[in-house]
Amino acid sequence: MSKAKAVQGACKAFIEQYPSSVYIIAYSGGIDSQVLLHALSQQLDHKQCYAVHVHHGLSVEADNWLIHCQQTCQDWGIAIRSLEVRIDTKSGKSIEAMAREKRYQALQQIVKKGEYVLTAQHRDDQAETVLLQLFRGAGLNGLAAMPYIMPFAKGHLVRPLLSVSQQEIKDYAEYFALTWVEDKSNQDTRFDRNFLRQIIIPQLQQRWPQVNTCIARSATHLGQALSLQEQQVKEHYSVCQQGAENLSISKLKTFNVAQKIQIIRYWIQLQGVSLPDSKIMQQIVQQIASVRSDNLLQITWGNHELRKYQDNLYLMQRLAVIRKQWVIDWDACQTLALPDNLGLLQVHTKTGDTLQPLTHVTVRLRRGGEKCYYRNIHKSVKKWLQEQQIPPWQRERMPFIYYQQQLLQIGAYRCDCNLPEWQDRIIEWLPHGKLNDANKQN
């Protein structure tokens, strides 16, 4: 049993540390996942686990791999589920990366609260990942490579074999006479990981036989450093946090450059937005350091942009150019879809009575020079918008609602109105994209 000891020990340690009623085993049919499935099936009640095979359709052998997995699970008395994904091979993106992304997306759809998704990456995979990240110029987050456990949709993703070498996995498969499928694309050195595995790492091992072990150990140390850094970044972020989604520029300025970058990265990731590259990140930090309180700031990457107003830093979807001259006649009864992707106007009543259509209602954007009554004070709309601390880019996108040439509402703000036909009528503006908390019904 000495050949099986490393794998069995790793699986036993995982089960003891992370007990659950359901374990989902990502099962491709290759040697790594074949060994993981077999080892866990020897230690778990089969009602506690099931296999999931993701069918990518990238290989002519894909259907045969699924048949192999189904037959193996039937022989071992383990339930199996097949998920089918499609990869756009003409997109110009890395097929490896797209397949991995689609695979994880498919698994995220099925995991429930308290469940664990188990994948079969091992120590040699970890070493390859560290080298790939190093060659891409990754920072601490990338060089920490694959964590042993991480949040995953409603559950967690775990790599029980991360401390086990590829050779130990082969020894286990040989000891139990397992059979598995071979993906011929794993020999194709046009793929970066295969190039490392087939050509670079064997040469490194000739000089440093324990190179994979040492690299994987470094990844563990980096992961520990990353954990400490993340804890510190959360504390710094809480200092700079302004409202629900913004950052305070004045507070951000109290931190050094490296800390600023980490705080901004954490803030962007919290909102589910892809990080800008290091060049744009440096541009953000430099502009924050030099910007005055009365200056505007706008930096764009991908489909998102960062803007400044007063002491607040905003992150939002990239704003499209709008046509400012449109005017729409509206009955103030039916839901109105605004031009330029500016959202919807919906109407309801306080009493729930049926609404009657109105005439002489128009909707347009701000043109300048408007005045309104707000809380019994007659003032210019320009001054009022400034008093409400509404950012300039939001002001020009707020719908102005008129009845018989009288300004009744600006965005979600109701002006003073004594007209009887409007007393029971509530207009709600539902803007598209992210707007700040200023968009509230008063």
C-alpha positions as CSV (number, residue, x, y, z in Angstrom):
1,M,0.0,0.0,0.0
2,S,3.0,2.3,0.1
3,K,2.4,3.4,-3.5
4,A,-1.1,4.5,-2.5
5,K,-0.3,6.1,0.8
6,A,0.3,9.8,-0.4
7,V,-3.1,10.0,-2.3
8,Q,-5.0,8.2,0.4
9,G,-3.5,10.3,3.1
10,A,-4.3,13.5,1.3
11,C,-8.0,12.5,0.8
12,K,-8.4,11.4,4.4
13,A,-7.0,14.7,5.7
14,F,-9.4,16.6,3.5
15,I,-12.5,14.6,4.5
16,E,-11.6,15.0,8.2
17,Q,-11.0,18.8,7.9
18,Y,-14.0,19.5,5.6
19,P,-16.9,17.2,6.5
20,S,-20.0,17.6,4.2
21,S,-23.1,15.8,3.2
22,V,-22.3,16.3,-0.5
23,Y,-19.0,16.2,-2.4
24,I,-19.0,17.0,-6.2
25,I,-16.0,15.5,-8.0
26,A,-15.0,17.2,-11.2
27,Y,-14.3,14.1,-13.4
28,S,-12.7,14.4,-16.8
29,G,-11.6,10.7,-17.0
30,G,-7.9,11.6,-17.1
31,I,-5.5,9.9,-14.7
32,D,-5.6,12.7,-12.1
33,S,-9.4,12.8,-11.7
34,Q,-9.6,9.0,-12.1
35,V,-7.3,8.7,-9.1
36,L,-9.2,11.3,-7.1
37,L,-12.5,9.7,-7.8
38,H,-11.3,6.2,-6.9
39,A,-9.6,7.4,-3.7
40,L,-12.6,9.3,-2.4
41,S,-14.9,6.4,-3.4
42,Q,-12.9,4.2,-1.0
43,Q,-13.4,6.6,1.9
44,L,-16.9,8.1,1.4
45,D,-20.4,6.8,1.5
46,H,-21.4,6.8,-2.2
47,K,-24.5,8.7,-1.3
48,Q,-22.3,11.6,-0.2
49,C,-20.6,12.2,-3.5
50,Y,-21.2,12.2,-7.2
51,A,-19.1,12.9,-10.3
52,V,-19.6,15.7,-12.8
53,H,-18.2,15.4,-16.3
54,V,-18.0,18.6,-18.4
55,H,-18.2,17.9,-22.1
56,H,-16.4,20.6,-24.1
57,G,-16.8,19.1,-27.5
58,L,-13.3,20.2,-28.5
59,S,-12.0,16.7,-29.3
60,V,-13.3,14.0,-31.6
61,E,-12.8,11.7,-28.6
62,A,-15.0,13.8,-26.3
63,D,-18.0,11.5,-26.6
64,N,-15.8,8.4,-25.9
65,W,-14.5,10.2,-22.8
66,L,-18.0,10.7,-21.5
67,I,-18.8,7.0,-22.2
68,H,-15.7,6.0,-20.2
69,C,-16.7,8.2,-17.3
70,Q,-20.2,6.9,-17.2
71,Q,-19.1,3.3,-17.4
72,T,-16.5,3.8,-14.6
73,C,-19.1,5.4,-12.3
74,Q,-21.5,2.6,-13.0
75,D,-18.9,0.0,-12.1
76,W,-18.0,1.8,-8.9
77,G,-21.5,2.6,-7.9
78,I,-21.1,6.4,-8.1
79,A,-23.7,8.7,-9.6
80,I,-22.5,10.9,-12.5
81,R,-23.9,14.0,-14.1
82,S,-22.8,15.4,-17.5
83,L,-22.7,19.1,-18.3
84,E,-22.2,20.3,-21.9
85,V,-20.5,23.6,-22.8
86,R,-19.5,25.1,-26.1
87,I,-16.2,26.9,-26.8
88,D,-15.9,29.6,-29.5
89,T,-12.6,28.4,-31.0
90,K,-12.6,31.3,-33.5
91,S,-12.7,34.1,-30.9
92,G,-8.9,34.4,-30.9
93,K,-8.7,33.8,-27.1
94,S,-6.7,31.0,-25.5
95,I,-8.7,27.8,-25.9
96,E,-7.2,26.5,-22.6
97,A,-8.4,29.6,-20.8
98,M,-11.9,29.6,-22.4
99,A,-12.3,25.9,-21.6
100,R,-11.3,26.4,-18.0
101,E,-13.6,29.4,-17.6
102,K,-16.6,27.5,-19.2
103,R,-15.9,24.5,-17.0
104,Y,-15.9,26.4,-13.8
105,Q,-19.0,28.4,-14.9
106,A,-20.8,25.1,-15.5
107,L,-19.8,23.8,-12.1
108,Q,-20.8,27.0,-10.3
109,Q,-24.3,26.5,-11.6
110,I,-24.9,23.2,-9.8
111,V,-23.1,23.7,-6.4
112,K,-25.3,24.4,-3.5
113,K,-24.7,25.9,-0.1
114,G,-22.3,23.8,2.1
115,E,-21.2,21.6,-0.8
116,Y,-17.6,21.1,-2.0
117,V,-16.5,20.9,-5.6
118,L,-13.3,18.8,-5.8
119,T,-10.7,19.1,-8.6
120,A,-7.6,17.0,-9.1
121,Q,-4.8,19.5,-9.5
122,H,-1.6,18.3,-7.9
123,R,1.8,19.6,-6.9
124,D,3.3,19.5,-10.3
125,D,0.3,21.5,-11.7
126,Q,0.9,24.0,-9.0
127,A,4.6,24.5,-10.0
128,E,3.5,25.0,-13.6
129,T,1.0,27.6,-12.6
130,V,3.5,29.5,-10.6
131,L,5.9,29.6,-13.6
132,L,3.2,30.6,-16.0
133,Q,2.2,33.5,-13.7
134,L,5.8,34.5,-13.3
135,F,6.3,34.7,-17.0
136,R,3.2,36.9,-17.3
137,G,4.6,39.3,-14.8
138,A,1.9,38.5,-12.2
139,G,1.9,40.0,-8.7
140,L,1.4,38.3,-5.3
141,N,-2.1,37.2,-6.1
142,G,-1.0,35.4,-9.3
143,L,2.2,33.9,-7.9
144,A,0.3,32.4,-4.9
145,A,-1.2,30.3,-7.7
146,M,-4.0,27.8,-6.8
147,P,-5.3,27.9,-3.3
148,Y,-6.1,24.6,-1.5
149,I,-9.6,25.8,-0.8
150,M,-11.6,28.9,-2.0
151,P,-15.2,30.1,-2.1
152,F,-17.0,28.9,-5.2
153,A,-20.5,30.1,-6.0
154,K,-22.6,29.0,-3.0
155,G,-20.1,26.4,-1.8
156,H,-16.3,25.9,-2.0
157,L,-13.8,24.5,-4.4
158,V,-11.1,22.3,-3.0
159,R,-8.0,20.7,-4.4
160,P,-7.3,17.7,-2.1
161,L,-4.3,16.5,-4.1
162,L,-2.4,19.8,-4.2
163,S,0.4,18.3,-1.9
164,V,0.7,15.1,-4.0
165,S,3.1,14.8,-6.9
166,Q,2.2,13.5,-10.4
167,Q,4.5,10.5,-9.8
168,E,2.5,9.6,-6.6
169,I,-0.7,9.8,-8.6
170,K,0.8,7.5,-11.2
171,D,1.9,5.1,-8.5
172,Y,-1.6,5.0,-7.1
173,A,-3.1,4.3,-10.5
174,E,-0.6,1.5,-11.1
175,Y,-1.2,-0.1,-7.7
176,F,-5.0,-0.3,-8.3
177,A,-4.7,-1.1,-12.0
178,L,-6.9,1.9,-13.0
179,T,-7.6,2.8,-16.6
180,W,-8.1,6.3,-17.8
181,V,-8.4,8.4,-21.0
182,E,-5.5,10.2,-22.6
183,D,-6.1,13.7,-24.1
184,K,-3.7,13.9,-27.1
185,S,-3.8,17.7,-26.8
186,N,-1.7,17.4,-23.6
187,Q,1.3,16.6,-25.8
188,D,0.8,19.7,-28.0
189,T,3.6,22.1,-27.0
190,R,1.9,25.0,-28.8
191,F,0.0,25.3,-25.5
192,D,2.0,27.1,-22.8
193,R,1.4,24.7,-20.0
194,N,2.3,21.7,-22.2
195,F,5.5,23.5,-23.3
196,L,6.5,23.9,-19.7
197,R,5.6,20.4,-18.8
198,Q,7.2,18.7,-21.8
199,I,10.3,20.8,-22.4
200,I,11.2,23.4,-19.7
201,I,10.5,21.6,-16.4
202,P,12.3,18.3,-17.4
203,Q,15.5,20.4,-18.0
204,L,15.1,22.2,-14.7
205,Q,14.7,18.8,-13.0
206,Q,18.0,17.6,-14.4
207,R,19.7,20.4,-12.4
208,W,17.3,20.6,-9.5
209,P,15.4,17.3,-9.0
210,Q,13.1,18.8,-6.4
211,V,12.2,21.9,-8.4
212,N,8.5,21.3,-8.5
213,T,8.3,20.6,-4.7
214,C,10.3,23.8,-4.0
215,I,8.2,26.0,-6.4
216,A,5.0,24.6,-4.9
217,R,6.3,25.4,-1.4
218,S,7.0,28.9,-2.5
219,A,3.4,29.2,-3.7
220,T,2.3,28.1,-0.2
221,H,4.4,30.8,1.4
222,L,3.1,33.4,-1.1
223,G,-0.4,32.3,-0.3
224,Q,0.1,32.9,3.4
225,A,1.6,36.4,2.6
226,L,-1.4,37.0,0.3
227,S,-3.8,36.2,3.1
228,L,-2.1,38.7,5.4
229,Q,-2.1,41.3,2.7
230,E,-5.8,40.8,2.0
231,Q,-6.6,41.3,5.7
232,Q,-4.6,44.5,5.7
233,V,-6.2,45.7,2.5
234,K,-9.7,45.1,3.9
235,E,-8.8,47.3,6.9
236,H,-7.5,50.1,4.7
237,Y,-10.5,49.8,2.4
238,S,-12.9,50.3,5.3
239,V,-11.0,53.6,6.1
240,C,-11.5,54.8,2.5
241,Q,-15.0,53.5,1.9
242,Q,-17.4,56.3,1.2
243,G,-21.1,55.2,1.2
244,A,-22.0,51.9,-0.4
245,E,-19.8,51.9,-3.5
246,N,-17.4,54.9,-3.5
247,L,-14.0,55.7,-2.2
248,S,-12.9,58.9,-0.5
249,I,-10.0,60.5,-2.4
250,S,-8.7,62.5,0.6
251,K,-8.5,59.3,2.7
252,L,-7.0,57.4,-0.1
253,K,-4.2,60.0,-0.3
254,T,-3.1,59.2,3.2
255,F,-1.7,55.8,2.0
256,N,1.5,55.2,0.1
257,V,1.4,54.2,-3.6
258,A,1.5,50.4,-3.1
259,Q,-1.3,50.6,-0.6
260,K,-3.4,52.8,-2.9
261,I,-3.0,50.3,-5.7
262,Q,-4.1,47.4,-3.4
263,I,-7.1,49.4,-2.0
264,I,-8.3,50.3,-5.5
265,R,-7.8,46.8,-6.8
266,Y,-9.8,45.4,-3.9
267,W,-12.6,48.0,-4.5
268,I,-12.8,47.2,-8.2
269,Q,-12.9,43.4,-7.5
270,L,-15.6,43.9,-4.9
271,Q,-17.9,45.3,-7.6
272,G,-17.2,42.4,-10.0
273,V,-15.3,44.4,-12.5
274,S,-12.2,43.2,-14.4
275,L,-9.0,44.8,-13.2
276,P,-7.2,47.3,-15.4
277,D,-3.6,46.5,-16.5
278,S,-0.7,47.8,-14.4
279,K,-0.2,50.8,-16.8
280,I,-3.7,52.1,-16.3
281,M,-3.5,51.4,-12.5
282,Q,-0.4,53.6,-12.3
283,Q,-2.3,56.3,-14.3
284,I,-5.2,56.1,-11.8
285,V,-2.9,56.5,-8.8
286,Q,-0.9,59.3,-10.4
287,Q,-4.1,61.3,-11.2
288,I,-5.5,60.8,-7.8
289,A,-2.4,62.1,-6.2
290,S,-2.4,65.3,-8.4
291,V,-6.1,66.0,-8.8
292,R,-7.6,69.1,-7.0
293,S,-10.9,69.0,-5.3
294,D,-12.6,71.1,-8.1
295,N,-11.1,69.0,-11.0
296,L,-12.9,66.1,-12.8
297,L,-11.2,62.8,-13.5
298,Q,-12.1,60.1,-16.0
299,I,-10.1,56.9,-16.8
300,T,-11.6,54.2,-19.0
301,W,-10.7,50.6,-19.5
302,G,-12.8,47.9,-21.2
303,N,-16.5,48.5,-20.6
304,H,-15.9,50.4,-17.3
305,E,-14.6,53.8,-16.2
306,L,-13.5,55.6,-13.1
307,R,-14.7,59.1,-12.4
308,K,-14.3,61.7,-9.6
309,Y,-16.7,64.2,-8.2
310,Q,-15.8,66.2,-5.1
311,D,-14.1,63.8,-2.7
312,N,-15.7,60.7,-4.2
313,L,-14.2,58.2,-6.6
314,Y,-16.9,56.4,-8.7
315,L,-16.6,53.1,-10.6
316,M,-19.3,52.5,-13.3
317,Q,-20.1,51.1,-16.6
318,R,-18.7,53.1,-19.5
319,L,-21.2,55.9,-20.3
320,A,-22.3,56.2,-23.9
321,V,-22.7,59.5,-25.7
322,I,-26.2,60.8,-25.4
323,R,-28.4,62.8,-27.8
324,K,-29.5,65.8,-25.8
325,Q,-32.2,67.2,-28.1
326,W,-34.9,64.5,-27.9
327,V,-38.4,65.2,-26.6
328,I,-41.0,62.5,-25.9
329,D,-44.7,62.9,-25.5
330,W,-45.9,60.6,-22.7
331,D,-49.3,59.7,-21.2
332,A,-47.8,59.3,-17.6
333,C,-49.6,56.0,-17.4
334,Q,-47.6,53.4,-19.4
335,T,-44.0,52.5,-18.7
336,L,-41.7,54.6,-20.8
337,A,-38.4,53.3,-22.2
338,L,-36.0,56.3,-22.4
339,P,-33.7,56.8,-25.4
340,D,-29.9,56.4,-25.2
341,N,-30.3,53.5,-22.7
342,L,-31.1,55.9,-19.9
343,G,-33.6,53.5,-18.2
344,L,-37.3,53.4,-17.6
345,L,-40.0,55.6,-16.2
346,Q,-42.7,53.7,-14.3
347,V,-45.9,55.0,-12.8
348,H,-48.0,53.8,-9.9
349,T,-50.4,55.3,-7.4
350,K,-50.4,55.6,-3.7
351,T,-53.9,54.2,-3.5
352,G,-53.6,51.5,-6.1
353,D,-56.4,53.1,-8.3
354,T,-56.3,52.7,-12.0
355,L,-54.3,55.4,-13.8
356,Q,-55.9,57.6,-16.4
357,P,-53.8,58.7,-19.4
358,L,-52.8,62.4,-19.4
359,T,-52.0,64.7,-22.3
360,H,-49.4,67.5,-22.5
361,V,-46.8,65.5,-20.6
362,T,-43.3,65.6,-22.1
363,V,-39.9,64.1,-21.2
364,R,-36.6,65.5,-22.2
365,L,-33.0,66.1,-20.9
366,R,-31.6,69.2,-19.3
367,R,-30.9,72.1,-21.6
368,G,-29.8,74.8,-19.2
369,G,-31.6,77.7,-17.6
370,E,-34.4,75.6,-16.0
371,K,-36.0,76.7,-12.7
372,C,-38.2,74.7,-10.4
373,Y,-40.0,74.9,-7.0
374,Y,-38.5,72.5,-4.5
375,R,-39.7,72.5,-0.9
376,N,-41.4,75.9,-1.4
377,I,-38.3,77.6,-2.8
378,H,-38.0,78.8,-6.4
379,K,-34.5,78.3,-7.6
380,S,-32.4,77.4,-10.7
381,V,-32.1,73.7,-11.5
382,K,-28.3,74.2,-11.9
383,K,-28.0,75.4,-8.3
384,W,-30.3,72.7,-7.0
385,L,-28.4,69.9,-8.7
386,Q,-25.2,71.2,-7.1
387,E,-26.8,71.4,-3.7
388,Q,-28.0,67.8,-4.1
389,Q,-24.3,66.8,-4.9
390,I,-25.3,65.0,-8.0
391,P,-22.3,64.3,-10.2
392,P,-22.2,66.2,-13.5
393,W,-22.4,63.0,-15.7
394,Q,-25.6,62.0,-13.9
395,R,-27.1,65.5,-14.2
396,E,-27.0,65.4,-18.0
397,R,-28.7,61.9,-18.0
398,M,-31.6,62.6,-15.7
399,P,-35.0,62.8,-17.4
400,F,-36.9,66.1,-16.9
401,I,-40.7,65.5,-16.8
402,Y,-43.0,68.4,-17.7
403,Y,-46.8,68.8,-17.5
404,Q,-48.3,71.8,-19.4
405,Q,-44.8,73.3,-19.6
406,Q,-44.3,73.1,-15.8
407,L,-41.3,71.1,-14.5
408,L,-42.7,68.3,-12.3
409,Q,-39.8,66.0,-11.7
410,I,-36.1,65.7,-12.3
411,G,-34.9,62.1,-12.4
412,A,-36.2,60.6,-9.1
413,Y,-36.8,64.0,-7.4
414,R,-40.3,65.4,-7.4
415,C,-40.7,69.1,-7.6
416,D,-43.4,71.0,-5.7
417,C,-46.7,70.4,-7.4
418,N,-50.3,71.2,-6.4
419,L,-52.0,70.0,-9.5
420,P,-54.8,67.5,-8.6
421,E,-54.0,65.1,-11.4
422,W,-50.5,64.5,-9.9
423,Q,-51.3,64.1,-6.2
424,D,-51.8,60.4,-6.4
425,R,-49.4,59.7,-9.2
426,I,-45.9,58.5,-8.4
427,I,-43.2,58.4,-11.1
428,E,-40.2,56.1,-10.5
429,W,-37.1,56.4,-12.6
430,L,-35.1,53.2,-13.0
431,P,-31.8,54.2,-14.5
432,H,-29.5,51.7,-16.3
433,G,-26.0,51.2,-15.0
434,K,-24.7,52.3,-11.6
435,L,-25.8,55.5,-10.2
436,N,-25.1,56.8,-6.6
437,D,-27.5,56.8,-3.7
438,A,-28.6,60.4,-4.7
439,N,-31.2,58.8,-7.0
440,K,-33.8,58.4,-4.4
441,Q,-37.5,59.4,-4.2
442,N,-38.0,62.4,-2.0
